């Protein structure tokens, strides 16, 4: 399999001002595989240490943070010569060894010649329990589930994947009949590497669903292992409510749908835990669509999306025929999967931070807002070829952005005020606009 983040890792390796690297990402998105594949391809050798239930390795960092002593000890323990510039040192599951995380500061200051990559599936959760983060002393990258482009590459559709680098290229629209069936397959399979690998090898949807359910069970197991008993029921309530929340036409998160009379303060800790674990994405509403968008965040109003569209389909018990072949029962939930897919692509493939906005009394709403340079751009998501954009037109007439974006199953189209981008090409939208 190919992961686009590999290019970023190679850039990091060759930076003269390189610092130890933290690779963020939820459990099962492929962090360990990527770190080891990077080591195999770019270094003479590597040392891999997982600190999950590994008190012996964690104890190395108890005495002090002297990089020379730590390197020598790791070298002997792993029977491997560790050489600066030639060996990649991988620290995995560092949330279970807080002193390993703290040691990165001293490697940065006193031994910058060593290449160190660290990761932890629940590192974000650990940081909220008092673990010290080496601010300013590390570089950071985030790994998401496999994007649609990576999915195509895994399936051997390299040429289709390459065309997606420019969504305005007529070929991208001309090949609609090739992209759409694969996009629907991605809605079912999603981007979890284990599910993608199995699908690429077997095309067995039932086997893929079994893998997805196994991953969901592992997440549920994490809830029980790492959460205080008084918070656990609320985390499960939020998690189990996600399909119902996303199925609504208005996808603003309503606490009353979790439990009658529920309020935000009752579930703040639960939602934060899921976000820290990388299992959900919060997309905040802004009170005003103006620059900079972060200055206008309404922290009390947000949408919540899942980590992966395939896991959303699995949790919602949507079968293969409903998604890939299409039927009337699937009509209502199609919008939920489509908006989840777009959010996932924006997260994995672009540098944008998505927000959303609605008018007074919710008379109109943008699915997403992004900040591109000095412009705030509205995005509307359509699950089919229906190109009516009433809400987007109302927004455009009121705020007069330089242009607006509609994402749909139709091919590329440019109008005076609007660009229609094919759903299968969302990941290629991260570029400086030349719209005139």
Secondary structure as GFF3:
##gff-version 3
##sequence-region A 1 436
A	DSSP	alpha_helix	5	14	.	.	.	ID=ss1
A	DSSP	beta_strand	20	24	.	.	.	ID=ss2
A	DSSP	alpha_helix	31	42	.	.	.	ID=ss3
A	DSSP	beta_strand	45	50	.	.	.	ID=ss4
A	DSSP	alpha_helix	55	59	.	.	.	ID=ss5
A	DSSP	alpha_helix	67	77	.	.	.	ID=ss6
A	DSSP	beta_strand	87	92	.	.	.	ID=ss7
A	DSSP	three_ten_helix	94	96	.	.	.	ID=ss8
A	DSSP	alpha_helix	98	110	.	.	.	ID=ss9
A	DSSP	beta_strand	115	119	.	.	.	ID=ss10
A	DSSP	alpha_helix	123	127	.	.	.	ID=ss11
A	DSSP	beta_strand	138	142	.	.	.	ID=ss12
A	DSSP	alpha_helix	148	154	.	.	.	ID=ss13
A	DSSP	alpha_helix	158	163	.	.	.	ID=ss14
A	DSSP	alpha_helix	170	174	.	.	.	ID=ss15
A	DSSP	alpha_helix	176	189	.	.	.	ID=ss16
A	DSSP	alpha_helix	193	202	.	.	.	ID=ss17
A	DSSP	alpha_helix	205	226	.	.	.	ID=ss18
A	DSSP	alpha_helix	229	247	.	.	.	ID=ss19
A	DSSP	three_ten_helix	255	257	.	.	.	ID=ss20
A	DSSP	alpha_helix	264	276	.	.	.	ID=ss21
A	DSSP	beta_strand	280	286	.	.	.	ID=ss22
A	DSSP	three_ten_helix	293	296	.	.	.	ID=ss23
A	DSSP	beta_strand	297	306	.	.	.	ID=ss24
A	DSSP	alpha_helix	309	315	.	.	.	ID=ss25
A	DSSP	alpha_helix	320	320	.	.	.	ID=ss26
A	DSSP	pi_helix	321	326	.	.	.	ID=ss27
A	DSSP	three_ten_helix	328	330	.	.	.	ID=ss28
A	DSSP	alpha_helix	331	349	.	.	.	ID=ss29
A	DSSP	beta_strand	355	358	.	.	.	ID=ss30
A	DSSP	three_ten_helix	360	362	.	.	.	ID=ss31
A	DSSP	beta_strand	365	372	.	.	.	ID=ss32
A	DSSP	beta_strand	375	381	.	.	.	ID=ss33
A	DSSP	alpha_helix	390	399	.	.	.	ID=ss34
A	DSSP	beta_strand	404	408	.	.	.	ID=ss35
A	DSSP	beta_strand	413	414	.	.	.	ID=ss36
A	DSSP	beta_strand	418	422	.	.	.	ID=ss37
A	DSSP	three_ten_helix	423	428	.	.	.	ID=ss38
###
